[in-house]
């Protein structure tokens, strides 16, 4: 049941395609954001662990005042 006489029918189909494309792009952006946050969190935890280890090593050696 195609609207042969309606010039807006083609625009409506293109509009659905654009809506689907926008949803797909939003999903991809969310996945990229979550991946980036996960990577940043892991890096922060690694740096915090290194800082804690460095603090533990420096404490006994600083008693040479």
Chimera marker file (.cmm) of the C-alpha trace (Angstrom):
<marker_set name="trace">
<marker id="1" x="0.000" y="0.000" z="0.000" r="1" g="1" b="0" radius="0.5"/>
<marker id="2" x="2.276" y="2.687" z="-1.334" r="1" g="1" b="0" radius="0.5"/>
<marker id="3" x="1.341" y="6.372" z="-1.387" r="1" g="1" b="0" radius="0.5"/>
<marker id="4" x="1.970" y="7.064" z="-5.073" r="1" g="1" b="0" radius="0.5"/>
<marker id="5" x="0.468" y="10.557" z="-5.070" r="1" g="1" b="0" radius="0.5"/>
<marker id="6" x="2.015" y="11.722" z="-1.807" r="1" g="1" b="0" radius="0.5"/>
<marker id="7" x="5.350" y="13.512" z="-2.300" r="1" g="1" b="0" radius="0.5"/>
<marker id="8" x="6.004" y="13.355" z="1.456" r="1" g="1" b="0" radius="0.5"/>
<marker id="9" x="6.146" y="9.548" z="1.453" r="1" g="1" b="0" radius="0.5"/>
<marker id="10" x="9.750" y="9.479" z="0.226" r="1" g="1" b="0" radius="0.5"/>
<marker id="11" x="10.754" y="12.067" z="2.818" r="1" g="1" b="0" radius="0.5"/>
<marker id="12" x="9.098" y="9.996" z="5.557" r="1" g="1" b="0" radius="0.5"/>
<marker id="13" x="11.086" y="6.918" z="4.520" r="1" g="1" b="0" radius="0.5"/>
<marker id="14" x="14.289" y="8.968" z="4.509" r="1" g="1" b="0" radius="0.5"/>
<marker id="15" x="13.305" y="10.342" z="7.918" r="1" g="1" b="0" radius="0.5"/>
<marker id="16" x="13.024" y="6.823" z="9.348" r="1" g="1" b="0" radius="0.5"/>
<marker id="17" x="16.433" y="6.018" z="7.933" r="1" g="1" b="0" radius="0.5"/>
<marker id="18" x="17.877" y="9.124" z="9.558" r="1" g="1" b="0" radius="0.5"/>
<marker id="19" x="16.251" y="8.243" z="12.880" r="1" g="1" b="0" radius="0.5"/>
<marker id="20" x="17.729" y="4.743" z="12.762" r="1" g="1" b="0" radius="0.5"/>
<marker id="21" x="21.131" y="6.181" z="11.858" r="1" g="1" b="0" radius="0.5"/>
<marker id="22" x="20.983" y="8.608" z="14.791" r="1" g="1" b="0" radius="0.5"/>
<marker id="23" x="20.090" y="5.793" z="17.204" r="1" g="1" b="0" radius="0.5"/>
<marker id="24" x="22.980" y="3.666" z="15.927" r="1" g="1" b="0" radius="0.5"/>
<marker id="25" x="25.364" y="6.610" z="16.253" r="1" g="1" b="0" radius="0.5"/>
<marker id="26" x="24.164" y="7.281" z="19.808" r="1" g="1" b="0" radius="0.5"/>
<marker id="27" x="24.726" y="3.639" z="20.768" r="1" g="1" b="0" radius="0.5"/>
<marker id="28" x="28.240" y="3.705" z="19.303" r="1" g="1" b="0" radius="0.5"/>
<marker id="29" x="29.045" y="6.924" z="21.166" r="1" g="1" b="0" radius="0.5"/>
<marker id="30" x="27.806" y="5.465" z="24.462" r="1" g="1" b="0" radius="0.5"/>
<marker id="31" x="29.905" y="2.338" z="23.951" r="1" g="1" b="0" radius="0.5"/>
<marker id="32" x="32.993" y="4.422" z="23.144" r="1" g="1" b="0" radius="0.5"/>
<marker id="33" x="32.399" y="6.624" z="26.186" r="1" g="1" b="0" radius="0.5"/>
<marker id="34" x="32.029" y="3.624" z="28.501" r="1" g="1" b="0" radius="0.5"/>
<marker id="35" x="35.185" y="2.052" z="27.092" r="1" g="1" b="0" radius="0.5"/>
<marker id="36" x="37.111" y="5.290" z="27.539" r="1" g="1" b="0" radius="0.5"/>
<marker id="37" x="35.893" y="5.699" z="31.125" r="1" g="1" b="0" radius="0.5"/>
<marker id="38" x="36.833" y="2.103" z="31.905" r="1" g="1" b="0" radius="0.5"/>
<marker id="39" x="40.330" y="2.682" z="30.523" r="1" g="1" b="0" radius="0.5"/>
<marker id="40" x="40.712" y="5.944" z="32.468" r="1" g="1" b="0" radius="0.5"/>
<marker id="41" x="39.534" y="4.294" z="35.690" r="1" g="1" b="0" radius="0.5"/>
<marker id="42" x="42.069" y="1.480" z="35.257" r="1" g="1" b="0" radius="0.5"/>
<marker id="43" x="44.838" y="4.012" z="34.611" r="1" g="1" b="0" radius="0.5"/>
<marker id="44" x="43.874" y="6.032" z="37.686" r="1" g="1" b="0" radius="0.5"/>
<marker id="45" x="43.868" y="2.917" z="39.873" r="1" g="1" b="0" radius="0.5"/>
<marker id="46" x="47.275" y="1.916" z="38.497" r="1" g="1" b="0" radius="0.5"/>
<marker id="47" x="48.704" y="5.354" z="39.259" r="1" g="1" b="0" radius="0.5"/>
<marker id="48" x="47.204" y="5.321" z="42.758" r="1" g="1" b="0" radius="0.5"/>
<marker id="49" x="48.750" y="1.909" z="43.403" r="1" g="1" b="0" radius="0.5"/>
<marker id="50" x="52.135" y="3.139" z="42.185" r="1" g="1" b="0" radius="0.5"/>
<marker id="51" x="51.854" y="6.210" z="44.410" r="1" g="1" b="0" radius="0.5"/>
<marker id="52" x="51.034" y="4.050" z="47.435" r="1" g="1" b="0" radius="0.5"/>
<marker id="53" x="53.997" y="1.783" z="46.728" r="1" g="1" b="0" radius="0.5"/>
<marker id="54" x="56.269" y="4.783" z="46.290" r="1" g="1" b="0" radius="0.5"/>
<marker id="55" x="55.042" y="6.257" z="49.568" r="1" g="1" b="0" radius="0.5"/>
<marker id="56" x="55.751" y="3.023" z="51.416" r="1" g="1" b="0" radius="0.5"/>
<marker id="57" x="59.263" y="2.795" z="49.988" r="1" g="1" b="0" radius="0.5"/>
<marker id="58" x="60.116" y="6.422" z="50.745" r="1" g="1" b="0" radius="0.5"/>
<marker id="59" x="58.949" y="6.405" z="54.360" r="1" g="1" b="0" radius="0.5"/>
<marker id="60" x="61.746" y="4.257" z="55.938" r="1" g="1" b="0" radius="0.5"/>
<marker id="61" x="64.479" y="5.879" z="53.838" r="1" g="1" b="0" radius="0.5"/>
<marker id="62" x="63.565" y="9.425" z="54.908" r="1" g="1" b="0" radius="0.5"/>
<marker id="63" x="64.597" y="8.844" z="58.524" r="1" g="1" b="0" radius="0.5"/>
<marker id="64" x="68.177" y="9.991" z="57.836" r="1" g="1" b="0" radius="0.5"/>
<marker id="65" x="67.633" y="13.601" z="58.989" r="1" g="1" b="0" radius="0.5"/>
<link id1="1" id2="2" r="1" g="1" b="0" radius="0.2"/>
<link id1="2" id2="3" r="1" g="1" b="0" radius="0.2"/>
<link id1="3" id2="4" r="1" g="1" b="0" radius="0.2"/>
<link id1="4" id2="5" r="1" g="1" b="0" radius="0.2"/>
<link id1="5" id2="6" r="1" g="1" b="0" radius="0.2"/>
<link id1="6" id2="7" r="1" g="1" b="0" radius="0.2"/>
<link id1="7" id2="8" r="1" g="1" b="0" radius="0.2"/>
<link id1="8" id2="9" r="1" g="1" b="0" radius="0.2"/>
<link id1="9" id2="10" r="1" g="1" b="0" radius="0.2"/>
<link id1="10" id2="11" r="1" g="1" b="0" radius="0.2"/>
<link id1="11" id2="12" r="1" g="1" b="0" radius="0.2"/>
<link id1="12" id2="13" r="1" g="1" b="0" radius="0.2"/>
<link id1="13" id2="14" r="1" g="1" b="0" radius="0.2"/>
<link id1="14" id2="15" r="1" g="1" b="0" radius="0.2"/>
<link id1="15" id2="16" r="1" g="1" b="0" radius="0.2"/>
<link id1="16" id2="17" r="1" g="1" b="0" radius="0.2"/>
<link id1="17" id2="18" r="1" g="1" b="0" radius="0.2"/>
<link id1="18" id2="19" r="1" g="1" b="0" radius="0.2"/>
<link id1="19" id2="20" r="1" g="1" b="0" radius="0.2"/>
<link id1="20" id2="21" r="1" g="1" b="0" radius="0.2"/>
<link id1="21" id2="22" r="1" g="1" b="0" radius="0.2"/>
<link id1="22" id2="23" r="1" g="1" b="0" radius="0.2"/>
<link id1="23" id2="24" r="1" g="1" b="0" radius="0.2"/>
<link id1="24" id2="25" r="1" g="1" b="0" radius="0.2"/>
<link id1="25" id2="26" r="1" g="1" b="0" radius="0.2"/>
<link id1="26" id2="27" r="1" g="1" b="0" radius="0.2"/>
<link id1="27" id2="28" r="1" g="1" b="0" radius="0.2"/>
<link id1="28" id2="29" r="1" g="1" b="0" radius="0.2"/>
<link id1="29" id2="30" r="1" g="1" b="0" radius="0.2"/>
<link id1="30" id2="31" r="1" g="1" b="0" radius="0.2"/>
<link id1="31" id2="32" r="1" g="1" b="0" radius="0.2"/>
<link id1="32" id2="33" r="1" g="1" b="0" radius="0.2"/>
<link id1="33" id2="34" r="1" g="1" b="0" radius="0.2"/>
<link id1="34" id2="35" r="1" g="1" b="0" radius="0.2"/>
<link id1="35" id2="36" r="1" g="1" b="0" radius="0.2"/>
<link id1="36" id2="37" r="1" g="1" b="0" radius="0.2"/>
<link id1="37" id2="38" r="1" g="1" b="0" radius="0.2"/>
<link id1="38" id2="39" r="1" g="1" b="0" radius="0.2"/>
<link id1="39" id2="40" r="1" g="1" b="0" radius="0.2"/>
<link id1="40" id2="41" r="1" g="1" b="0" radius="0.2"/>
<link id1="41" id2="42" r="1" g="1" b="0" radius="0.2"/>
<link id1="42" id2="43" r="1" g="1" b="0" radius="0.2"/>
<link id1="43" id2="44" r="1" g="1" b="0" radius="0.2"/>
<link id1="44" id2="45" r="1" g="1" b="0" radius="0.2"/>
<link id1="45" id2="46" r="1" g="1" b="0" radius="0.2"/>
<link id1="46" id2="47" r="1" g="1" b="0" radius="0.2"/>
<link id1="47" id2="48" r="1" g="1" b="0" radius="0.2"/>
<link id1="48" id2="49" r="1" g="1" b="0" radius="0.2"/>
<link id1="49" id2="50" r="1" g="1" b="0" radius="0.2"/>
<link id1="50" id2="51" r="1" g="1" b="0" radius="0.2"/>
<link id1="51" id2="52" r="1" g="1" b="0" radius="0.2"/>
<link id1="52" id2="53" r="1" g="1" b="0" radius="0.2"/>
<link id1="53" id2="54" r="1" g="1" b="0" radius="0.2"/>
<link id1="54" id2="55" r="1" g="1" b="0" radius="0.2"/>
<link id1="55" id2="56" r="1" g="1" b="0" radius="0.2"/>
<link id1="56" id2="57" r="1" g="1" b="0" radius="0.2"/>
<link id1="57" id2="58" r="1" g="1" b="0" radius="0.2"/>
<link id1="58" id2="59" r="1" g="1" b="0" radius="0.2"/>
<link id1="59" id2="60" r="1" g="1" b="0" radius="0.2"/>
<link id1="60" id2="61" r="1" g="1" b="0" radius="0.2"/>
<link id1="61" id2="62" r="1" g="1" b="0" radius="0.2"/>
<link id1="62" id2="63" r="1" g="1" b="0" radius="0.2"/>
<link id1="63" id2="64" r="1" g="1" b="0" radius="0.2"/>
<link id1="64" id2="65" r="1" g="1" b="0" radius="0.2"/>
</marker_set>
